[in-house]
Amino acid sequence: MTIGGVTIKAALFDTPTADAIYDSLPFTAAACLWGEEVYFSTPVQVSREADARDVVEAGELAFWVEGDAIAVGFGRTPISRGDEIRLAAPTNIWGRSLDDVRQLKAVAAGAPIVVERLE
């Protein structure tokens, strides 16, 4: 994923969401910000998985089912309690970043995003 000027490589988990995202590649989007979270629309539609959750760790890659969006939390959001990373709704965790997601702090709203396979 290239988000603005930040490149994030991902290790995909063995989940239906990860498969759906991989099968949809490549696609483009624009960055939306919510506190210290970057999220963006995708062409993917999946159901919420049984282990979906709203509190994530930095580096976990989430999929917001209701918004058909990938969400990458790297710090506090407006609904965080303490130092947790709390997303707006339970999300499917589909992968882990191989790069430091705190780099996303430099991304501006509307920044272009390209999500593609790394061959």
C-alpha positions in Angstrom: 0.0 0.0 0.0 1.3 3.4 -0.8 -0.6 6.0 1.3 0.5 9.5 0.4 4.3 9.2 0.4 4.3 6.3 2.9 4.7 2.7 1.7 3.4 -0.1 3.9 4.0 -3.7 3.0 1.6 -6.3 4.5 1.6 -9.9 5.5 -1.8 -11.3 4.9 -3.6 -13.6 7.3 -5.5 -16.7 6.1 -9.0 -15.2 6.3 -11.9 -14.6 3.9 -11.3 -10.8 4.2 -7.6 -11.1 3.3 -8.5 -13.3 0.3 -11.2 -10.8 -0.9 -8.8 -7.9 -0.6 -6.0 -9.8 -2.4 -8.4 -10.8 -5.2 -9.5 -7.2 -5.7 -6.0 -5.8 -6.3 -5.0 -3.4 -7.6 -7.2 -0.5 -6.6 -6.9 3.2 -5.7 -8.5 5.4 -3.1 -8.1 8.6 -1.2 -7.1 8.8 2.5 -9.6 9.7 5.2 -8.4 10.5 8.7 -10.0 9.9 12.1 -7.7 10.8 14.9 -4.6 8.6 14.4 -6.2 6.3 11.9 -6.1 6.3 8.2 -9.0 4.6 6.4 -10.0 4.4 2.8 -12.7 2.8 0.6 -12.2 -0.4 -1.3 -14.1 -2.4 -3.9 -14.4 -5.2 -1.4 -17.6 -6.3 0.4 -17.4 -9.0 3.1 -19.3 -10.1 6.2 -18.0 -9.5 9.7 -15.9 -12.4 10.9 -16.5 -14.1 14.3 -13.3 -12.6 15.8 -13.9 -9.0 14.6 -12.9 -6.4 17.2 -12.7 -2.6 17.6 -9.5 -2.4 19.7 -6.4 -3.1 17.6 -2.7 -3.0 18.0 -0.5 -0.7 15.9 0.4 -2.7 12.8 -2.7 -4.7 12.6 -4.6 -4.1 9.3 -8.4 -3.9 9.8 -11.4 -4.0 7.5 -14.4 -1.9 8.4 -17.3 -4.0 7.1 -20.0 -1.3 7.2 -17.8 1.1 5.3 -16.2 -1.4 2.9 -13.0 0.2 4.0 -9.5 -0.7 5.1 -8.5 1.0 8.4 -5.0 1.3 9.8 -4.9 2.6 13.3 -1.5 3.9 14.5 -2.6 5.8 17.7 -5.5 7.3 19.6 -8.8 7.9 17.9 -11.6 10.2 19.2 -13.2 7.2 21.1 -10.0 5.7 22.5 -9.8 5.0 26.2 -6.3 5.7 27.5 -3.6 4.8 25.0 -5.6 2.1 23.1 -6.3 2.2 19.4 -10.1 2.0 19.2 -11.7 1.9 15.8 -15.3 3.1 15.2 -16.8 -0.5 15.0 -15.6 -4.1 15.2 -13.4 -4.8 12.2 -12.0 -7.9 10.5 -8.2 -8.2 11.1 -6.8 -9.4 7.8 -3.1 -8.7 8.0 -0.1 -7.1 9.7 2.1 -4.3 8.5 5.7 -5.2 7.9 6.6 -1.5 8.3 6.1 1.1 11.1 2.5 2.4 10.7 3.3 5.4 12.8 4.8 6.8 9.6 1.1 7.4 8.6 1.1 10.4 10.9 2.5 12.4 8.0 -0.4 11.5 5.7 -2.9 14.3 4.8 -6.6 13.8 4.2 -7.3 13.2 0.5 -3.8 11.8 -0.1 -3.8 9.3 -3.0 -3.6 5.6 -2.1 -2.6 2.7 -4.3 -3.0 -0.9 -3.1 -1.3 -3.5 -5.2 0.3 -6.9 -5.1 3.9 -7.2 -4.4 5.3 -9.7 -6.8 
